[in-house]
Amino acid sequence: MEAPLYPDFPLDPSTPGGGQPAFWVGPRHLAGDDGRLYDAVAGTLSGLGWTSLAIVRGRHEPDEAPEDRQVLRSTVLHISPDALRWAQWNLADEPFHLGDLPITWQISARANTSSPLASWSSYFTTDVPGEAVADFLVALDARDEPAMPLDGPELVLDAVTAHGWLPDIDQPHTAATDPTFTSHISLGEVPPLIQDADPRVLTAEADETGPAGWQAWAEPALGAPCLWAASFGSSVPHDLVAAFAASLGSTAPVLRRVLPVATRERLLQAPA
């Protein structure tokens, strides 16, 4: 059985953890990940019947006694029953950053099992609300063809504007922000190193803009470090991004014991 990465925060939110009081808080997009992003998402994957395995690596320094050898669990991989989709948790021994934040979950899918390569990948950093990542995975699991595009980008903006987010003045059809102008979602240039099977990603020249993908992030104050960031490759189906966006913009309160310092004063709180 896989040991929890955050033992102080059990999967059952009603169980006291470390003596810290629990609160119902909102808005969700500023509530952070409660310091238990792995457990929250892995619990969803387990419920969906995905298989998990840990990739374990050891480190042996010169002249080091065998009993002193360091063992690092660098990756936990969750695979769907049909092997067409997988979610990878990356630990901090080899960080990959997005918006200057370490990426935790990388979620990918392929069209068929004959190809070892992902058709698309999506990336989520620390403090992305676990509920939004979980809802993205539930939508992915429910899809018969996880790499087949369906519908258009308007689905994503409809998902957040239904919860009161505002279309961007300059890009009303491709970007939106929450009413406090803190969190954003936009269809635009994909950051470097984001993996995607679209051949235009590989053929675009240095001075050319490649295919667009959805990007989302929270910036607590203008010019301040991001609270969280998420990036979707250009081939990620829009309906899956819409599932993430709808959950992100949801007005339903979420249970938290650990509140982000950067947004704590902006959160509405009620004792749980």
Contacts in CASP RR format, 6 or more apart in sequence:
PFRMAT RR
TARGET T0000
AUTHOR 0000-0000-0000
METHOD contacts of the structure
MODEL  1
MEAPLYPDFPLDPSTPGGGQPAFWVGPRHLAGDDGRLYDAVAGTLSGLGW
TSLAIVRGRHEPDEAPEDRQVLRSTVLHISPDALRWAQWNLADEPFHLGD
LPITWQISARANTSSPLASWSSYFTTDVPGEAVADFLVALDARDEPAMPL
DGPELVLDAVTAHGWLPDIDQPHTAATDPTFTSHISLGEVPPLIQDADPR
VLTAEADETGPAGWQAWAEPALGAPCLWAASFGSSVPHDLVAAFAASLGS
TAPVLRRVLPVATRERLLQAPA
2 42 0 8 1.000
2 52 0 8 1.000
2 54 0 8 1.000
2 76 0 8 1.000
4 10 0 8 1.000
4 11 0 8 1.000
4 38 0 8 1.000
4 39 0 8 1.000
5 36 0 8 1.000
5 38 0 8 1.000
5 39 0 8 1.000
5 89 0 8 1.000
6 35 0 8 1.000
6 36 0 8 1.000
6 38 0 8 1.000
6 39 0 8 1.000
8 17 0 8 1.000
8 18 0 8 1.000
9 17 0 8 1.000
9 34 0 8 1.000
9 35 0 8 1.000
9 36 0 8 1.000
9 39 0 8 1.000
9 257 0 8 1.000
9 258 0 8 1.000
10 17 0 8 1.000
10 39 0 8 1.000
11 39 0 8 1.000
11 40 0 8 1.000
11 43 0 8 1.000
13 22 0 8 1.000
13 255 0 8 1.000
13 272 0 8 1.000
17 257 0 8 1.000
20 257 0 8 1.000
20 258 0 8 1.000
21 257 0 8 1.000
21 271 0 8 1.000
21 272 0 8 1.000
22 255 0 8 1.000
22 256 0 8 1.000
22 257 0 8 1.000
22 271 0 8 1.000
22 272 0 8 1.000
23 255 0 8 1.000
23 256 0 8 1.000
23 257 0 8 1.000
23 259 0 8 1.000
23 269 0 8 1.000
23 270 0 8 1.000
23 271 0 8 1.000
23 272 0 8 1.000
24 253 0 8 1.000
24 254 0 8 1.000
24 255 0 8 1.000
24 256 0 8 1.000
24 269 0 8 1.000
24 270 0 8 1.000
24 271 0 8 1.000
24 272 0 8 1.000
25 31 0 8 1.000
25 253 0 8 1.000
25 254 0 8 1.000
25 255 0 8 1.000
25 256 0 8 1.000
25 259 0 8 1.000
25 267 0 8 1.000
25 268 0 8 1.000
25 269 0 8 1.000
25 270 0 8 1.000
26 251 0 8 1.000
26 253 0 8 1.000
26 254 0 8 1.000
26 267 0 8 1.000
26 268 0 8 1.000
26 269 0 8 1.000
27 178 0 8 1.000
27 249 0 8 1.000
27 251 0 8 1.000
27 267 0 8 1.000
27 268 0 8 1.000
28 129 0 8 1.000
28 131 0 8 1.000
28 132 0 8 1.000
28 247 0 8 1.000
28 248 0 8 1.000
28 249 0 8 1.000
28 250 0 8 1.000
28 251 0 8 1.000
28 252 0 8 1.000
28 253 0 8 1.000
28 254 0 8 1.000
29 129 0 8 1.000
29 132 0 8 1.000
29 178 0 8 1.000
29 182 0 8 1.000
29 183 0 8 1.000
29 218 0 8 1.000
29 248 0 8 1.000
29 249 0 8 1.000
30 182 0 8 1.000
30 183 0 8 1.000
30 218 0 8 1.000
30 220 0 8 1.000
30 227 0 8 1.000
30 260 0 8 1.000
30 263 0 8 1.000
30 266 0 8 1.000
30 267 0 8 1.000
31 129 0 8 1.000
31 254 0 8 1.000
31 256 0 8 1.000
31 259 0 8 1.000
31 260 0 8 1.000
31 263 0 8 1.000
31 267 0 8 1.000
32 127 0 8 1.000
32 128 0 8 1.000
32 129 0 8 1.000
32 227 0 8 1.000
32 228 0 8 1.000
32 256 0 8 1.000
32 259 0 8 1.000
32 260 0 8 1.000
32 263 0 8 1.000
33 40 0 8 1.000
33 126 0 8 1.000
33 127 0 8 1.000
33 128 0 8 1.000
33 129 0 8 1.000
33 130 0 8 1.000
33 228 0 8 1.000
34 40 0 8 1.000
34 130 0 8 1.000
34 255 0 8 1.000
34 256 0 8 1.000
34 257 0 8 1.000
34 258 0 8 1.000
35 258 0 8 1.000
37 104 0 8 1.000
37 105 0 8 1.000
37 124 0 8 1.000
37 126 0 8 1.000
37 127 0 8 1.000
37 128 0 8 1.000
37 130 0 8 1.000
37 133 0 8 1.000
38 76 0 8 1.000
38 89 0 8 1.000
38 104 0 8 1.000
40 130 0 8 1.000
40 131 0 8 1.000
40 133 0 8 1.000
40 134 0 8 1.000
41 87 0 8 1.000
41 89 0 8 1.000
41 105 0 8 1.000
41 130 0 8 1.000
41 133 0 8 1.000
41 134 0 8 1.000
41 137 0 8 1.000
42 52 0 8 1.000
42 76 0 8 1.000
42 78 0 8 1.000
42 89 0 8 1.000
44 134 0 8 1.000
44 137 0 8 1.000
44 138 0 8 1.000
45 52 0 8 1.000
45 78 0 8 1.000
45 87 0 8 1.000
45 137 0 8 1.000
46 52 0 8 1.000
48 80 0 8 1.000
48 137 0 8 1.000
48 138 0 8 1.000
48 141 0 8 1.000
49 80 0 8 1.000
49 81 0 8 1.000
50 78 0 8 1.000
50 79 0 8 1.000
50 80 0 8 1.000
50 81 0 8 1.000
50 87 0 8 1.000
50 141 0 8 1.000
51 78 0 8 1.000
51 79 0 8 1.000
51 81 0 8 1.000
52 76 0 8 1.000
52 77 0 8 1.000
52 78 0 8 1.000
52 79 0 8 1.000
53 76 0 8 1.000
53 77 0 8 1.000
53 79 0 8 1.000
54 73 0 8 1.000
54 75 0 8 1.000
54 76 0 8 1.000
54 77 0 8 1.000
55 73 0 8 1.000
55 74 0 8 1.000
55 75 0 8 1.000
55 76 0 8 1.000
55 77 0 8 1.000
56 71 0 8 1.000
56 72 0 8 1.000
56 73 0 8 1.000
56 74 0 8 1.000
57 71 0 8 1.000
57 72 0 8 1.000
57 73 0 8 1.000
57 74 0 8 1.000
58 69 0 8 1.000
58 70 0 8 1.000
58 71 0 8 1.000
58 72 0 8 1.000
59 69 0 8 1.000
59 70 0 8 1.000
59 71 0 8 1.000
59 72 0 8 1.000
60 69 0 8 1.000
60 70 0 8 1.000
61 70 0 8 1.000
72 91 0 8 1.000
72 93 0 8 1.000
73 91 0 8 1.000
74 90 0 8 1.000
74 91 0 8 1.000
74 93 0 8 1.000
74 94 0 8 1.000
75 88 0 8 1.000
75 89 0 8 1.000
75 90 0 8 1.000
75 91 0 8 1.000
76 88 0 8 1.000
76 89 0 8 1.000
77 86 0 8 1.000
77 87 0 8 1.000
77 88 0 8 1.000
77 89 0 8 1.000
78 86 0 8 1.000
78 87 0 8 1.000
78 88 0 8 1.000
78 89 0 8 1.000
79 85 0 8 1.000
79 86 0 8 1.000
80 86 0 8 1.000
80 141 0 8 1.000
82 113 0 8 1.000
83 113 0 8 1.000
84 109 0 8 1.000
84 110 0 8 1.000
84 111 0 8 1.000
84 112 0 8 1.000
84 113 0 8 1.000
84 146 0 8 1.000
84 147 0 8 1.000
85 107 0 8 1.000
85 108 0 8 1.000
85 109 0 8 1.000
85 110 0 8 1.000
85 140 0 8 1.000
85 141 0 8 1.000
85 146 0 8 1.000
86 107 0 8 1.000
86 108 0 8 1.000
86 109 0 8 1.000
87 105 0 8 1.000
87 106 0 8 1.000
87 107 0 8 1.000
87 108 0 8 1.000
87 137 0 8 1.000
88 105 0 8 1.000
88 106 0 8 1.000
88 107 0 8 1.000
88 108 0 8 1.000
89 104 0 8 1.000
89 105 0 8 1.000
90 96 0 8 1.000
90 102 0 8 1.000
90 103 0 8 1.000
90 104 0 8 1.000
90 105 0 8 1.000
90 106 0 8 1.000
92 102 0 8 1.000
95 102 0 8 1.000
95 103 0 8 1.000
96 102 0 8 1.000
96 103 0 8 1.000
96 123 0 8 1.000
96 193 0 8 1.000
97 103 0 8 1.000
97 125 0 8 1.000
98 123 0 8 1.000
98 125 0 8 1.000
98 191 0 8 1.000
98 229 0 8 1.000
98 230 0 8 1.000
98 231 0 8 1.000
99 125 0 8 1.000
99 191 0 8 1.000
99 217 0 8 1.000
99 226 0 8 1.000
99 229 0 8 1.000
100 225 0 8 1.000
100 226 0 8 1.000
101 125 0 8 1.000
101 126 0 8 1.000
101 127 0 8 1.000
101 225 0 8 1.000
101 226 0 8 1.000
101 228 0 8 1.000
101 229 0 8 1.000
102 125 0 8 1.000
102 126 0 8 1.000
103 123 0 8 1.000
103 124 0 8 1.000
103 125 0 8 1.000
104 124 0 8 1.000
104 125 0 8 1.000
104 126 0 8 1.000
104 128 0 8 1.000
105 123 0 8 1.000
105 124 0 8 1.000
105 128 0 8 1.000
105 133 0 8 1.000
106 121 0 8 1.000
106 122 0 8 1.000
106 123 0 8 1.000
106 124 0 8 1.000
107 121 0 8 1.000
107 122 0 8 1.000
107 123 0 8 1.000
107 124 0 8 1.000
107 133 0 8 1.000
107 136 0 8 1.000
107 137 0 8 1.000
107 140 0 8 1.000
108 118 0 8 1.000
108 119 0 8 1.000
108 120 0 8 1.000
108 121 0 8 1.000
108 122 0 8 1.000
108 195 0 8 1.000
109 118 0 8 1.000
109 119 0 8 1.000
109 120 0 8 1.000
109 140 0 8 1.000
109 146 0 8 1.000
109 147 0 8 1.000
110 116 0 8 1.000
110 117 0 8 1.000
110 118 0 8 1.000
110 119 0 8 1.000
110 146 0 8 1.000
110 147 0 8 1.000
111 119 0 8 1.000
111 145 0 8 1.000
111 146 0 8 1.000
111 147 0 8 1.000
111 148 0 8 1.000
117 197 0 8 1.000
118 195 0 8 1.000
118 197 0 8 1.000
119 146 0 8 1.000
119 147 0 8 1.000
119 196 0 8 1.000
119 197 0 8 1.000
119 235 0 8 1.000
120 147 0 8 1.000
120 195 0 8 1.000
120 196 0 8 1.000
120 197 0 8 1.000
120 232 0 8 1.000
120 233 0 8 1.000
120 234 0 8 1.000
120 235 0 8 1.000
120 236 0 8 1.000
120 237 0 8 1.000
121 194 0 8 1.000
121 195 0 8 1.000
121 196 0 8 1.000
121 233 0 8 1.000
121 236 0 8 1.000
122 136 0 8 1.000
122 230 0 8 1.000
122 231 0 8 1.000
122 232 0 8 1.000
122 233 0 8 1.000
122 236 0 8 1.000
122 240 0 8 1.000
123 194 0 8 1.000
123 230 0 8 1.000
123 231 0 8 1.000
123 232 0 8 1.000
124 133 0 8 1.000
124 228 0 8 1.000
124 230 0 8 1.000
125 226 0 8 1.000
125 228 0 8 1.000
125 229 0 8 1.000
125 230 0 8 1.000
126 228 0 8 1.000
127 218 0 8 1.000
127 227 0 8 1.000
127 228 0 8 1.000
127 260 0 8 1.000
128 228 0 8 1.000
128 229 0 8 1.000
128 230 0 8 1.000
129 228 0 8 1.000
129 247 0 8 1.000
129 248 0 8 1.000
129 254 0 8 1.000
131 247 0 8 1.000
131 250 0 8 1.000
131 254 0 8 1.000
132 244 0 8 1.000
132 247 0 8 1.000
132 248 0 8 1.000
133 244 0 8 1.000
134 247 0 8 1.000
135 243 0 8 1.000
135 244 0 8 1.000
135 246 0 8 1.000
135 247 0 8 1.000
136 240 0 8 1.000
136 241 0 8 1.000
136 243 0 8 1.000
136 244 0 8 1.000
136 247 0 8 1.000
138 243 0 8 1.000
139 239 0 8 1.000
139 240 0 8 1.000
139 243 0 8 1.000
139 244 0 8 1.000
140 146 0 8 1.000
140 240 0 8 1.000
143 237 0 8 1.000
143 240 0 8 1.000
146 237 0 8 1.000
147 235 0 8 1.000
147 237 0 8 1.000
148 237 0 8 1.000
149 235 0 8 1.000
149 237 0 8 1.000
149 238 0 8 1.000
150 237 0 8 1.000
150 238 0 8 1.000
150 239 0 8 1.000
151 238 0 8 1.000
151 239 0 8 1.000
152 238 0 8 1.000
153 173 0 8 1.000
153 174 0 8 1.000
153 187 0 8 1.000
153 214 0 8 1.000
153 238 0 8 1.000
154 173 0 8 1.000
155 238 0 8 1.000
155 239 0 8 1.000
155 241 0 8 1.000
155 242 0 8 1.000
156 185 0 8 1.000
156 187 0 8 1.000
156 214 0 8 1.000
156 238 0 8 1.000
156 241 0 8 1.000
156 242 0 8 1.000
156 245 0 8 1.000
157 167 0 8 1.000
157 173 0 8 1.000
157 174 0 8 1.000
157 175 0 8 1.000
157 176 0 8 1.000
157 185 0 8 1.000
158 242 0 8 1.000
159 242 0 8 1.000
159 243 0 8 1.000
159 245 0 8 1.000
159 246 0 8 1.000
159 249 0 8 1.000
160 176 0 8 1.000
160 178 0 8 1.000
160 185 0 8 1.000
160 245 0 8 1.000
160 246 0 8 1.000
160 248 0 8 1.000
160 249 0 8 1.000
161 167 0 8 1.000
161 176 0 8 1.000
162 246 0 8 1.000
163 246 0 8 1.000
163 249 0 8 1.000
163 250 0 8 1.000
163 251 0 8 1.000
164 178 0 8 1.000
164 179 0 8 1.000
165 176 0 8 1.000
165 177 0 8 1.000
165 178 0 8 1.000
165 179 0 8 1.000
165 185 0 8 1.000
165 249 0 8 1.000
166 176 0 8 1.000
166 177 0 8 1.000
166 178 0 8 1.000
166 179 0 8 1.000
167 173 0 8 1.000
167 175 0 8 1.000
167 176 0 8 1.000
168 174 0 8 1.000
168 175 0 8 1.000
168 176 0 8 1.000
168 177 0 8 1.000
168 186 0 8 1.000
171 186 0 8 1.000
174 186 0 8 1.000
174 187 0 8 1.000
174 188 0 8 1.000
174 212 0 8 1.000
175 184 0 8 1.000
175 185 0 8 1.000
175 186 0 8 1.000
175 187 0 8 1.000
176 184 0 8 1.000
176 185 0 8 1.000
176 186 0 8 1.000
177 183 0 8 1.000
177 184 0 8 1.000
177 185 0 8 1.000
178 184 0 8 1.000
178 249 0 8 1.000
180 266 0 8 1.000
182 218 0 8 1.000
182 219 0 8 1.000
182 220 0 8 1.000
182 263 0 8 1.000
182 266 0 8 1.000
183 216 0 8 1.000
183 217 0 8 1.000
183 218 0 8 1.000
183 219 0 8 1.000
183 248 0 8 1.000
184 216 0 8 1.000
184 217 0 8 1.000
184 218 0 8 1.000
184 219 0 8 1.000
185 214 0 8 1.000
185 215 0 8 1.000
185 216 0 8 1.000
185 245 0 8 1.000
185 248 0 8 1.000
186 214 0 8 1.000
186 215 0 8 1.000
186 216 0 8 1.000
187 212 0 8 1.000
187 213 0 8 1.000
187 214 0 8 1.000
187 215 0 8 1.000
188 212 0 8 1.000
188 213 0 8 1.000
188 214 0 8 1.000
188 215 0 8 1.000
189 209 0 8 1.000
189 210 0 8 1.000
189 212 0 8 1.000
189 213 0 8 1.000
190 196 0 8 1.000
190 201 0 8 1.000
190 210 0 8 1.000
190 211 0 8 1.000
190 212 0 8 1.000
190 213 0 8 1.000
190 215 0 8 1.000
190 231 0 8 1.000
190 233 0 8 1.000
190 234 0 8 1.000
191 215 0 8 1.000
191 231 0 8 1.000
194 231 0 8 1.000
194 233 0 8 1.000
195 233 0 8 1.000
196 211 0 8 1.000
196 233 0 8 1.000
196 234 0 8 1.000
196 235 0 8 1.000
197 235 0 8 1.000
198 211 0 8 1.000
198 234 0 8 1.000
198 235 0 8 1.000
200 210 0 8 1.000
200 211 0 8 1.000
200 234 0 8 1.000
201 210 0 8 1.000
201 211 0 8 1.000
201 234 0 8 1.000
204 210 0 8 1.000
204 211 0 8 1.000
210 234 0 8 1.000
211 234 0 8 1.000
211 235 0 8 1.000
212 234 0 8 1.000
213 231 0 8 1.000
213 232 0 8 1.000
213 233 0 8 1.000
213 234 0 8 1.000
213 236 0 8 1.000
214 231 0 8 1.000
214 232 0 8 1.000
214 233 0 8 1.000
214 236 0 8 1.000
214 238 0 8 1.000
214 241 0 8 1.000
215 229 0 8 1.000
215 230 0 8 1.000
215 231 0 8 1.000
215 232 0 8 1.000
216 229 0 8 1.000
216 230 0 8 1.000
216 231 0 8 1.000
216 244 0 8 1.000
216 245 0 8 1.000
216 248 0 8 1.000
217 226 0 8 1.000
217 227 0 8 1.000
217 228 0 8 1.000
217 229 0 8 1.000
217 230 0 8 1.000
218 226 0 8 1.000
218 227 0 8 1.000
218 228 0 8 1.000
218 229 0 8 1.000
218 263 0 8 1.000
219 226 0 8 1.000
219 227 0 8 1.000
220 227 0 8 1.000
220 262 0 8 1.000
220 263 0 8 1.000
220 266 0 8 1.000
221 262 0 8 1.000
224 262 0 8 1.000
225 262 0 8 1.000
227 260 0 8 1.000
227 262 0 8 1.000
227 263 0 8 1.000
230 244 0 8 1.000
232 240 0 8 1.000
232 241 0 8 1.000
253 268 0 8 1.000
253 270 0 8 1.000
255 272 0 8 1.000
259 267 0 8 1.000
259 269 0 8 1.000
END
